Amino acid sequence: MLKVEAKKLLCLFFFLSLLSFLVTGCENNQPNTGATSGNKSSTPSDKVDEEVAILETDVGRIVIEFFPGDAPKHVENFKKLTREGFYDGLAFHRVIPSVIIQGGDPNSKSGSPDTWGMGQPGQPTIQAEFNARKHVRGIVSAARRGNDVNSATSQFFICERPKPDWDGQYTVYGRVVEGMNVVGIISNSPTTPGSERPAEKITIKKASIGKRSDFGPTPEYK
């Protein structure tokens, strides 16, 4: 009788152990959503980088401050590429009047205009860092390929007016502190018929990193 009871207890022990293993396995294999968030708070980080990017373009200067508290990897990537001289000579290949300007594609330096905006194979990609920053006037955000939120590379765009439908879809990592008049000149430049490409190439002659303290407070854009 005791042997029968012992066998029952042993079977019960193995059954509970198997059940525990299966439950743990299910918890550890939930689907991965892919996108990451730089700041899951409902409010933007108040951390502003001590450095800025200075873009000397064919039509004037644009100065960009960074939000490392919201999108640290995107900030690091932009500053790294700037220090390497990557942006020197690249064009603003896409403009939508009074909406955005877009640049940062290496193809726009010397490649065929038909390839501008396509990027190059092998460029390092950055995972999305969606945050509480809104796409309002003056915002600098990461361009990407189609529906792949983790495909940002070197391309960026600057907003001329609010685009709330882009919030949570593109990673905001900077803001223009000087040169929105230059952004306006670029965005309203004539385009090649049937495209969003400026008819005359507008380039970033030189991109460099400077001190945020050398520039005034961020304007209150309307």
C-alpha atoms as one frame of an Amber mdcrd trajectory, in Angstrom:
protein
   0.000   0.000   0.000   2.860   2.373   0.931   4.607   1.604  -2.362   1.448
   2.553  -4.294   1.145   5.864  -2.412   4.845   6.612  -2.997   4.416   6.039
  -6.734   1.408   8.394  -6.766   3.381  11.120  -4.988   6.304  10.662  -7.366
   4.019  10.993 -10.384   2.429  14.110  -8.913   5.902  15.632  -8.342   6.934
  15.051 -11.971   3.614  16.442 -13.248   3.989  19.680 -11.244   7.623  20.067
 -12.361   6.629  19.688 -16.024   3.785  22.194 -15.636   6.148  24.737 -14.047
   8.639  24.323 -16.911   5.975  24.868 -19.581   4.602  28.015 -17.915   8.077
  29.523 -17.530   8.879  28.762 -21.167   5.753  30.551 -22.383   6.553  33.660
 -20.321  10.087  33.866 -21.726   9.010  33.590 -25.369   6.640  36.512 -25.820
   6.888  38.153 -29.277   9.443  40.956 -29.688   7.856  44.136 -31.037  11.152
  45.296 -32.569  10.952  49.045 -31.863  12.484  50.451 -28.710  11.687  53.590
 -26.801  14.324  56.070 -25.700  12.047  57.700 -23.114   8.864  55.915 -22.057
   7.789  58.869 -19.936   4.837  60.959 -21.053   7.047  64.057 -20.886  10.264
  64.792 -22.798  13.593  64.609 -21.003  14.917  68.027 -19.982  18.471  66.949
 -20.808  19.997  68.954 -23.661  23.456  68.133 -25.024  26.350  70.512 -24.358
  27.242  70.266 -28.050  25.455  71.305 -31.230  25.822  70.508 -34.904  26.591
  73.426 -37.207  25.585  72.916 -40.836  27.030  75.464 -43.248  24.841  75.180
 -46.337  24.877  76.890 -49.726  22.165  79.265 -48.510  23.110  79.842 -44.862
  23.785  78.245 -41.486  21.613  75.803 -39.527  22.466  75.025 -35.890  20.981
  71.933 -34.247  20.829  71.088 -30.544  20.446  67.466 -29.385  18.237  65.500
 -26.996  20.464  62.733 -25.569  17.957  62.054 -22.811  15.344  61.070 -25.397
  17.318  59.419 -28.209  20.942  58.797 -27.118  21.872  56.410 -29.948  20.613
  58.741 -32.666  22.443  61.691 -31.105  25.639  59.676 -30.853  25.343  58.561
 -34.483  24.769  62.071 -35.852  27.669  63.531 -33.884  29.980  60.673 -34.884
  29.195  61.079 -38.584  29.612  64.857 -38.328  33.056  64.513 -36.736  34.070
  62.085 -39.483  33.116  64.617 -42.186  30.376  62.342 -43.492  27.847  65.131
 -44.089  30.274  67.449 -45.887  29.156  67.853 -49.499  25.837  66.018 -49.118
  22.673  67.574 -50.522  19.187  68.204 -49.254  17.593  65.781 -51.678  13.956
  66.158 -50.682  11.877  69.245 -49.968   8.169  69.783 -49.346   7.348  73.505
 -49.313   6.749  74.801 -45.774   6.676  71.210 -44.451  10.127  69.542 -44.353
  13.609  69.360 -45.788  15.500  66.056 -45.859  19.186  65.271 -46.298  22.006
  62.988 -45.231  22.061  60.445 -48.069  25.647  59.627 -49.150  24.391  59.076
 -52.708  23.691  62.808 -52.977  27.384  63.665 -52.867  28.344  62.318 -56.267
  25.778  59.701 -57.287  23.019  59.980 -59.861  20.123  62.164 -58.656  17.843
  59.204 -59.340  19.481  57.418 -56.382  19.205  60.280 -53.907  17.221  59.216
 -50.866  17.811  55.487 -51.381  20.845  55.241 -49.111  23.652  52.740 -49.542
  23.838  49.027 -48.683  25.764  48.276 -45.528  25.068  51.539 -43.724  24.747
  50.876 -39.981  21.145  51.083 -38.793  19.811  52.387 -35.503  16.855  50.993
 -33.605  13.942  53.338 -33.093  14.011  55.462 -29.940  10.463  56.776 -29.922
   9.935  59.357 -27.201   7.608  62.072 -25.949   9.018  64.761 -28.244   6.515
  66.028 -30.790   7.091  66.778 -34.462   6.676  70.542 -34.285   8.393  73.376
 -36.140  12.184  73.162 -35.878  12.343  69.482 -34.911  15.075  67.235 -36.331
  14.013  63.611 -36.775  15.398  60.405 -38.264  14.299  59.333 -41.742  13.930
  55.589 -42.378  12.902  53.023 -44.986   9.210  52.286 -45.533   7.582  50.484
 -42.631  10.842  49.366 -40.989  11.033  51.547 -37.871  14.523  50.231 -37.069
  16.111  51.214 -40.398  17.342  54.755 -39.629  20.885  55.471 -40.851  22.335
  58.887 -41.694  19.317  60.599 -43.221  17.373  63.195 -41.284  14.591  65.692
 -41.824  13.705  69.059 -40.321  10.077  70.055 -39.771   8.808  73.452 -40.845
   5.390  72.929 -39.357   3.744  70.511 -36.881   3.194  66.948 -38.110   1.430
  65.139 -35.224   0.799  62.047 -37.367   4.562  61.414 -37.312   4.758  61.305
 -33.511   5.716  57.810 -32.393   6.560  56.866 -35.985   9.926  58.604 -36.385
  12.610  59.262 -33.781  12.999  62.890 -32.714  16.535  63.644 -31.550  17.225
  67.339 -32.128  15.919  70.842 -32.720  17.034  73.850 -34.747  18.218  76.708
 -32.511  19.369  78.931 -35.359  18.607  78.981 -39.081  14.915  78.231 -39.530
  14.930  80.989 -42.143  17.501  78.897 -44.014  15.294  75.815 -43.671  12.479
  77.868 -45.225  14.630  78.925 -48.167  15.572  75.310 -48.844  12.053  73.908
 -48.480  10.603  76.469 -50.864  13.270  76.117 -53.525  12.051  75.114 -57.022
  11.952  71.370 -57.637  12.551  69.126 -60.615   9.159  68.547 -62.331   7.363
  65.528 -60.917   9.681  65.179 -57.928  10.499  66.588 -54.494  14.153  67.099
 -55.438  15.470  70.675 -55.637  16.126  71.715 -59.228  19.450  73.211 -58.145
  21.571  71.162 -55.763  21.711  72.629 -52.254  24.529  71.132 -50.214  25.902
  71.033 -46.704  29.284  72.567 -47.447  30.625  71.798 -43.978  29.180  70.138
 -40.863  30.932  70.530 -37.523  30.365  70.160 -33.795  30.353  73.237 -31.553
  29.398  74.297 -28.036  25.755  74.855 -27.156  26.808  77.753 -24.916  28.017
  79.692 -27.978  24.425  80.083 -29.158  21.359  81.747 -27.713  18.212  80.195
 -26.248  15.944  78.099 -28.417  13.414  80.334 -30.195   9.731  79.796 -29.498
   8.650  78.707 -32.948   5.041  79.289 -33.978
